[in-house]
Amino acid sequence: MTAPPPPPELRQRALEALLEPNSGRKVLIAHELRGQAATILIATSAQLPAPAGLPGCPPRPELRSHLDVPKRSPHTREGLAALLHAVTHIEFNAINLALDAIWRFDGMPRAYYLDWLTVAAEEAEHFSLLRAHLQTLGHDYGDFAAHTGLWDMTAKTSHDVLARMALVPRTLEARGLDATPPMQARLRKVGTPAALRAVEILDIILRDEIGHVAIGNHWYRHLCNQRGLDPIKTYAQLASQYGAPRLKGPLNLDARRQAGFEDDELVLLSAAA
């Protein structure tokens, strides 16, 4: 009699999903794991070795420095597709960021891993919505060049969960809270059905991203408290140490408050923007 297969373990499965190069398959695994969240095993203390080939990515899009990716006007059909592709690529990277946060860092509470599983599944949904809309414009994910900025910071912070929480969700992803309303305003001016559908999708993304940044803020403060660190001073030190990108104003203060930023820190961040 054949022995039953071992039950799935979240962190190992998240690593497998991260290594998966096919974007559709990566999305399916993220949703599948979220569906198992109530009962899935989590080896919180396991130290998993980092394999080669992270993250798993399809052969396209071509990846370039952000300085080498051309900007296009959304007032043309091709320009709108290029803009949507850029956001689609950000959401693909965001799936990988969440999966990496799950598998890479041991010793965190079970709730930490389940929070980032929720993020991975929601980022997968965002990617799917954007990709489907991109396809209505005669394009697909991979048709335009894209940049590597999000994953670059993930690699820099791979050795310390505190630095990761500080500089990915509450820095890079929080920038999306600021950038989304101006992008939506531009698309409303375009006014075509395709542009207005993009505004609707961005509403969904903004709503969910507030929650994702809030998760980053929660675990950042948890770790600062655990290590006896001042959150505001520590953030400034980490941002300088790791070369975090400068903020670009105006900040979306309402969204940032909803995401857990406190007024004292928002005053400092606004002054730096």
LOSEGU-211192 format. One record per residue (C-alpha): y, x, z; residue in three letters. Coordinates in Angstrom, 2 decimals, m for minus. Layout:
# residues N
north / east / up / residu
Y / X / Z / ALA
...
This chain:
# residues 273
north / east / up / residu
0.00 / 0.00 / 0.00 / MET
3.38 / 1.42 / m1.04 / THR
5.82 / 2.01 / 1.78 / ALA
9.05 / 0.03 / 1.53 / PRO
12.09 / 1.99 / 0.39 / PRO
14.40 / 3.22 / 3.16 / PRO
17.34 / 0.93 / 3.91 / PRO
20.62 / 1.92 / 2.25 / PRO
22.98 / 4.16 / 4.22 / GLU
26.68 / 3.72 / 3.49 / LEU
27.98 / 7.28 / 3.46 / ARG
25.23 / 8.58 / 1.19 / GLN
25.64 / 5.60 / m1.14 / ARG
29.40 / 6.11 / m1.19 / ALA
28.82 / 9.71 / m2.26 / LEU
26.49 / 8.53 / m5.02 / GLU
29.14 / 6.07 / m6.18 / ALA
31.77 / 8.79 / m6.14 / LEU
29.55 / 10.97 / m8.34 / LEU
28.97 / 8.09 / m10.80 / GLU
30.86 / 8.86 / m14.03 / PRO
30.58 / 5.38 / m15.55 / ASN
33.57 / 3.32 / m14.40 / SER
31.78 / m0.02 / m14.75 / GLY
28.83 / 1.19 / m12.72 / ARG
31.15 / 2.65 / m10.07 / LYS
32.83 / m0.75 / m9.73 / VAL
29.48 / m2.51 / m9.37 / LEU
28.30 / m0.13 / m6.64 / ILE
31.53 / m0.60 / m4.67 / ALA
31.11 / m4.39 / m4.73 / HIS
27.40 / m4.13 / m3.95 / GLU
28.07 / m1.99 / m0.88 / LEU
30.76 / m4.33 / 0.38 / ARG
28.30 / m7.18 / 0.12 / GLY
26.01 / m5.25 / 2.48 / GLN
28.75 / m4.40 / 4.99 / ALA
27.48 / m6.62 / 7.79 / ALA
24.09 / m4.93 / 8.02 / THR
24.30 / m1.58 / 6.24 / ILE
23.37 / 1.55 / 8.18 / LEU
26.15 / 4.10 / 8.72 / ILE
25.19 / 7.65 / 9.69 / ALA
28.51 / 8.34 / 11.40 / THR
27.50 / 11.75 / 12.73 / SER
25.76 / 13.09 / 9.62 / ALA
27.38 / 16.11 / 7.96 / GLN
26.83 / 15.70 / 4.24 / LEU
27.15 / 18.78 / 2.00 / PRO
29.68 / 18.50 / m0.80 / ALA
27.94 / 18.53 / m4.19 / PRO
29.40 / 19.83 / m7.40 / ALA
30.94 / 17.40 / m9.86 / GLY
33.32 / 15.46 / m7.62 / LEU
34.63 / 13.03 / m8.56 / PRO
32.44 / 11.46 / m11.22 / GLY
34.70 / 10.51 / m14.12 / CYS
34.11 / 9.28 / m17.67 / PRO
34.72 / 11.76 / m20.52 / PRO
37.97 / 9.94 / m21.30 / ARG
40.86 / 9.73 / m20.49 / PRO
42.01 / 13.27 / m21.16 / GLU
43.45 / 14.58 / m17.89 / LEU
46.74 / 16.49 / m17.90 / ARG
49.48 / 17.55 / m15.52 / SER
51.78 / 14.64 / m14.75 / HIS
54.54 / 16.57 / m16.52 / LEU
52.54 / 16.45 / m19.78 / ASP
51.90 / 12.69 / m19.82 / VAL
54.53 / 11.01 / m22.05 / PRO
56.49 / 8.01 / m20.79 / LYS
56.71 / 5.00 / m23.09 / ARG
58.79 / 1.84 / m23.12 / SER
56.97 / m1.37 / m22.13 / PRO
59.13 / m3.22 / m24.67 / HIS
56.61 / m2.31 / m27.40 / THR
52.99 / m3.44 / m27.40 / ARG
51.79 / 0.16 / m27.45 / GLU
54.19 / 1.13 / m24.68 / GLY
53.07 / m1.76 / m22.50 / LEU
49.45 / m0.74 / m23.03 / ALA
50.31 / 2.86 / m22.05 / ALA
52.02 / 1.66 / m18.85 / LEU
49.06 / m0.57 / m17.97 / LEU
46.70 / 2.32 / m18.67 / HIS
48.62 / 4.54 / m16.25 / ALA
48.26 / 1.93 / m13.49 / VAL
44.60 / 1.38 / m14.39 / THR
44.01 / 5.12 / m13.97 / HIS
45.70 / 5.05 / m10.57 / ILE
43.35 / 2.26 / m9.48 / GLU
40.30 / 4.16 / m10.79 / PHE
41.39 / 7.14 / m8.72 / ASN
41.95 / 4.86 / m5.74 / ALA
38.29 / 3.77 / m5.87 / ILE
37.32 / 7.44 / m5.70 / ASN
39.78 / 8.11 / m2.86 / LEU
38.26 / 5.35 / m0.73 / ALA
34.70 / 6.43 / m1.47 / LEU
35.60 / 10.01 / m0.59 / ASP
37.10 / 8.92 / 2.73 / ALA
33.77 / 7.25 / 3.56 / ILE
31.29 / 10.02 / 2.78 / TRP
33.30 / 13.12 / 3.59 / ARG
34.39 / 12.67 / 7.19 / PHE
31.82 / 12.40 / 9.96 / ASP
32.40 / 11.45 / 13.58 / GLY
34.63 / 8.43 / 12.99 / MET
33.98 / 4.93 / 14.43 / PRO
31.91 / 2.49 / 12.38 / ARG
35.06 / 0.41 / 11.79 / ALA
36.66 / 3.34 / 9.93 / TYR
33.89 / 3.42 / 7.33 / TYR
33.91 / m0.35 / 6.90 / LEU
37.69 / m0.34 / 6.46 / ASP
37.45 / 2.17 / 3.63 / TRP
34.58 / 0.23 / 2.09 / LEU
36.89 / m2.79 / 1.93 / THR
39.51 / m0.61 / 0.26 / VAL
37.00 / 0.71 / m2.30 / ALA
35.91 / m2.81 / m3.28 / ALA
39.49 / m4.07 / m3.58 / GLU
40.52 / m1.06 / m5.67 / GLU
37.51 / m1.78 / m7.89 / ALA
38.78 / m5.33 / m8.35 / GLU
42.25 / m4.06 / m9.25 / HIS
40.76 / m1.67 / m11.80 / PHE
38.74 / m4.50 / m13.35 / SER
41.75 / m6.84 / m13.60 / LEU
43.89 / m4.18 / m15.25 / LEU
41.15 / m3.02 / m17.59 / ARG
40.49 / m6.58 / m18.76 / ALA
44.20 / m7.09 / m19.43 / HIS
44.41 / m3.76 / m21.24 / LEU
41.59 / m4.90 / m23.48 / GLN
43.60 / m7.98 / m24.50 / THR
46.13 / m5.52 / m25.96 / LEU
43.48 / m3.85 / m28.09 / GLY
42.95 / m0.84 / m25.81 / HIS
40.56 / 0.28 / m23.10 / ASP
40.55 / 2.67 / m20.20 / TYR
40.45 / 6.17 / m21.66 / GLY
42.64 / 5.49 / m24.69 / ASP
45.67 / 7.36 / m23.29 / PHE
46.06 / 10.68 / m21.48 / ALA
46.31 / 10.48 / m17.68 / ALA
47.28 / 12.72 / m14.78 / HIS
45.35 / 14.18 / m11.86 / THR
47.92 / 13.91 / m9.06 / GLY
46.08 / 11.56 / m6.70 / LEU
42.85 / 13.52 / m6.68 / TRP
44.69 / 16.83 / m6.26 / ASP
45.89 / 15.79 / m2.79 / MET
42.41 / 14.52 / m1.95 / THR
41.04 / 18.00 / m2.63 / ALA
43.76 / 19.66 / m0.54 / LYS
42.94 / 17.46 / 2.48 / THR
39.16 / 17.61 / 2.18 / SER
38.70 / 19.55 / 5.45 / HIS
40.68 / 17.33 / 7.84 / ASP
40.61 / 13.55 / 8.18 / VAL
44.00 / 13.56 / 9.93 / LEU
45.66 / 15.28 / 6.97 / ALA
43.85 / 12.90 / 4.60 / ARG
45.10 / 9.79 / 6.41 / MET
48.63 / 11.19 / 6.59 / ALA
48.99 / 12.31 / 3.00 / LEU
46.88 / 9.99 / 0.87 / VAL
47.12 / 6.38 / 2.10 / PRO
50.39 / 6.62 / 3.99 / ARG
52.10 / 8.94 / 1.50 / THR
50.74 / 8.68 / m2.05 / LEU
49.51 / 5.10 / m1.82 / GLU
52.59 / 4.04 / 0.13 / ALA
54.68 / 5.23 / m2.82 / ARG
53.03 / 2.42 / m4.77 / GLY
54.62 / m0.09 / m2.38 / LEU
58.02 / 1.29 / m3.41 / ASP
57.28 / 1.61 / m7.13 / ALA
55.71 / m1.79 / m7.78 / THR
58.75 / m4.12 / m7.45 / PRO
60.91 / m2.08 / m9.87 / PRO
58.00 / m1.98 / m12.31 / MET
57.63 / m5.74 / m12.04 / GLN
61.36 / m6.17 / m12.67 / ALA
61.06 / m4.13 / m15.88 / ARG
58.12 / m6.20 / m17.02 / LEU
59.92 / m9.48 / m16.31 / ARG
62.74 / m8.27 / m18.56 / LYS
60.18 / m7.67 / m21.33 / VAL
59.22 / m11.31 / m20.82 / GLY
56.19 / m11.50 / m23.13 / THR
53.04 / m13.30 / m21.94 / PRO
51.26 / m9.94 / m21.70 / ALA
54.05 / m8.44 / m19.60 / ALA
54.21 / m11.49 / m17.31 / LEU
50.44 / m11.39 / m16.82 / ARG
50.86 / m7.77 / m15.75 / ALA
53.42 / m8.93 / m13.17 / VAL
50.85 / m11.36 / m11.76 / GLU
48.22 / m8.63 / m11.48 / ILE
50.71 / m6.34 / m9.77 / LEU
51.39 / m9.11 / m7.22 / ASP
47.70 / m9.01 / m6.29 / ILE
47.70 / m5.23 / m6.13 / ILE
50.85 / m5.06 / m3.98 / LEU
49.42 / m7.60 / m1.52 / ARG
46.20 / m5.63 / m1.13 / ASP
47.88 / m2.23 / m1.07 / GLU
49.92 / m3.25 / 1.96 / ILE
46.60 / m3.69 / 3.72 / GLY
45.28 / m0.36 / 2.44 / HIS
48.32 / 1.54 / 3.68 / VAL
48.01 / m0.32 / 6.99 / ALA
44.44 / 0.99 / 7.28 / ILE
45.71 / 4.51 / 6.68 / GLY
48.43 / 4.05 / 9.29 / ASN
45.95 / 2.67 / 11.83 / HIS
43.52 / 5.57 / 11.53 / TRP
46.32 / 8.16 / 11.35 / TYR
47.70 / 6.92 / 14.66 / ARG
44.20 / 6.70 / 16.12 / HIS
43.62 / 10.37 / 15.28 / LEU
47.04 / 11.46 / 16.53 / CYS
46.38 / 9.69 / 19.82 / ASN
42.92 / 11.24 / 20.01 / GLN
44.36 / 14.74 / 19.48 / ARG
47.44 / 14.26 / 21.66 / GLY
49.86 / 14.58 / 18.74 / LEU
53.20 / 12.91 / 18.08 / ASP
52.73 / 10.88 / 14.86 / PRO
56.23 / 11.38 / 13.46 / ILE
56.49 / 15.13 / 14.13 / LYS
52.92 / 15.69 / 12.95 / THR
53.56 / 13.83 / 9.71 / TYR
56.59 / 15.99 / 8.91 / ALA
54.55 / 19.13 / 9.61 / GLN
51.64 / 17.99 / 7.41 / LEU
53.91 / 16.90 / 4.56 / ALA
55.52 / 20.35 / 4.54 / SER
52.25 / 22.26 / 4.98 / GLN
50.48 / 20.49 / 2.11 / TYR
53.44 / 20.13 / m0.24 / GLY
53.51 / 16.35 / m0.27 / ALA
55.69 / 14.97 / m3.09 / PRO
59.21 / 13.95 / m2.16 / ARG
59.89 / 10.29 / m1.64 / LEU
61.78 / 8.43 / m4.35 / LYS
64.02 / 5.62 / m3.14 / GLY
64.67 / 2.85 / m2.72 / PRO
61.87 / 2.32 / m0.22 / LEU
60.22 / m1.09 / 0.00 / ASN
61.04 / m1.41 / 3.68 / LEU
59.59 / m4.89 / 4.08 / ASP
56.23 / m3.88 / 2.59 / ALA
56.18 / m0.65 / 4.60 / ARG
56.81 / m2.56 / 7.83 / ARG
53.97 / m4.93 / 6.97 / GLN
51.80 / m1.86 / 6.39 / ALA
52.49 / m0.56 / 9.89 / GLY
55.37 / 1.87 / 9.49 / PHE
57.63 / 1.73 / 12.52 / GLU
61.40 / 1.53 / 12.29 / ASP
62.00 / 5.02 / 13.74 / ASP
59.89 / 6.59 / 11.00 / GLU
61.39 / 4.40 / 8.28 / LEU
64.87 / 5.65 / 9.21 / VAL
63.70 / 9.25 / 8.72 / LEU
61.83 / 8.48 / 5.50 / LEU
64.81 / 6.58 / 4.06 / SER
67.10 / 9.51 / 4.81 / ALA
64.72 / 11.84 / 2.96 / ALA
64.34 / 9.58 / m0.10 / ALA
